[in-house]
Amino acid sequence: MSTPAQLALDVPGKPPPPELWGVVVDGVLLNSLGTAADNWWAVNAAQFHRNGKLRCLLVLPIGAVEEIGPFSRDDAEFARDHIVESGVHPRAVTARRWTEQPHMPKCRKGKPCRLCAPPAPAA
């Protein structure tokens, strides 16, 4: 007796979400260098803020570390290169993966770590 052959159907699932990227601009470093690039960034950052594409990661009296995005990887690299070509020091601009929970600037984790996650509300 032979066993019946099974028919396998290729059912397409949902495609994975596109990988999103952001560009981190270290305003503290920009302000400490004292070049005209800090003024350029202050003016252009307002455009990203108006469009809802800017979030502050860290605010200090001498400046802020901000992230623009989310973008595709190509757009994030283009934005990073454009910012550098506009006079911002290359060490002050970094492209990195976008996460819904923002990480602190030097965090390299893919998911929010215990240092980057906001504290749990007190009950």
C-alpha positions as CSV (number, residue, x, y, z in Angstrom):
1,M,0.0,0.0,0.0
2,S,1.3,3.4,-0.9
3,T,0.9,6.5,1.3
4,P,-0.8,9.5,-0.3
5,A,1.5,12.3,-1.1
6,Q,1.1,15.6,0.7
7,L,0.5,18.7,-1.2
8,A,2.4,21.7,0.2
9,L,1.1,25.2,-0.6
10,D,3.4,28.1,-0.5
11,V,1.4,30.6,1.5
12,P,3.1,34.0,1.6
13,G,3.4,35.5,5.0
14,K,3.8,39.1,5.8
15,P,7.1,40.4,4.6
16,P,9.5,41.5,7.4
17,P,9.4,45.2,8.2
18,P,12.1,47.2,6.5
19,E,15.2,47.9,8.5
20,L,15.1,51.5,9.7
21,W,18.1,53.7,10.5
22,G,18.7,57.0,12.2
23,V,21.5,59.6,12.3
24,V,22.8,60.7,15.7
25,V,24.3,64.2,15.8
26,D,26.4,65.1,18.9
27,G,25.6,68.7,19.5
28,V,27.8,68.7,22.6
29,L,30.9,67.9,20.5
30,L,29.8,70.5,17.8
31,N,29.5,73.3,20.4
32,S,32.8,72.4,22.0
33,L,34.6,72.7,18.6
34,G,33.3,76.2,18.1
35,T,33.0,76.1,14.4
36,A,30.2,77.5,12.1
37,A,28.8,74.0,11.8
38,D,27.0,74.2,15.1
39,N,25.0,77.2,13.8
40,W,24.3,75.3,10.6
41,W,23.0,72.3,12.5
42,A,20.9,74.4,14.8
43,V,19.1,75.9,11.8
44,N,18.7,72.6,9.9
45,A,17.7,70.6,13.0
46,A,14.6,72.8,13.2
47,Q,13.4,71.4,9.9
48,F,13.6,67.8,11.2
49,H,11.8,68.9,14.4
50,R,8.9,70.4,12.4
51,N,8.5,67.2,10.4
52,G,8.6,65.0,13.5
53,K,11.9,63.4,12.6
54,L,14.0,64.6,15.4
55,R,14.3,63.3,19.0
56,C,16.6,64.3,21.8
57,L,18.6,61.6,23.4
58,L,20.5,63.7,25.9
59,V,20.3,67.3,26.8
60,L,23.1,69.1,28.6
61,P,23.7,72.8,29.3
62,I,26.3,72.9,26.6
63,G,24.3,71.1,23.9
64,A,22.1,68.1,23.0
65,V,22.6,64.8,21.4
66,E,19.9,64.4,18.8
67,E,18.7,61.6,16.5
68,I,17.0,62.2,13.2
69,G,15.0,59.4,11.5
70,P,13.7,56.9,10.9
71,F,15.1,56.4,7.3
72,S,16.1,53.6,5.1
73,R,19.7,52.7,5.4
74,D,20.6,54.5,2.1
75,D,18.8,57.7,3.2
76,A,20.4,57.6,6.6
77,E,23.9,57.3,5.0
78,F,23.1,60.1,2.6
79,A,21.9,62.3,5.5
80,R,25.1,61.6,7.4
81,D,27.3,62.3,4.4
82,H,25.3,65.6,3.7
83,I,25.8,66.7,7.3
84,V,29.5,66.0,7.2
85,E,29.8,67.8,3.8
86,S,28.1,70.8,5.4
87,G,31.0,71.2,7.8
88,V,30.1,69.1,10.8
89,H,33.0,67.0,12.1
90,P,32.6,63.3,11.1
91,R,33.0,62.1,14.7
92,A,29.9,64.1,15.6
93,V,27.6,62.3,13.2
94,T,26.8,58.5,13.2
95,A,24.3,56.4,11.4
96,R,22.8,53.5,13.4
97,R,19.8,51.3,13.5
98,W,16.6,52.9,14.6
99,T,14.8,51.6,17.7
100,E,11.4,52.8,19.0
101,Q,12.9,53.1,22.5
102,P,15.9,55.5,22.0
103,H,19.2,54.4,23.3
104,M,21.8,56.5,25.0
105,P,24.4,57.8,22.4
106,K,27.1,55.2,23.1
107,C,24.8,52.1,23.5
108,R,25.5,49.5,20.8
109,K,22.7,47.1,21.8
110,G,20.0,46.1,19.3
111,K,17.2,46.1,21.9
112,P,16.9,48.6,24.7
113,C,19.3,47.8,27.5
114,R,18.7,48.3,31.2
115,L,20.6,51.6,31.1
116,C,18.6,53.0,28.1
117,A,15.1,51.8,29.2
118,P,13.1,54.3,31.1
119,P,12.5,53.4,34.8
120,A,9.3,51.5,35.6
121,P,6.5,53.7,37.1
122,A,6.3,53.5,40.9
123,A,3.1,51.7,42.0
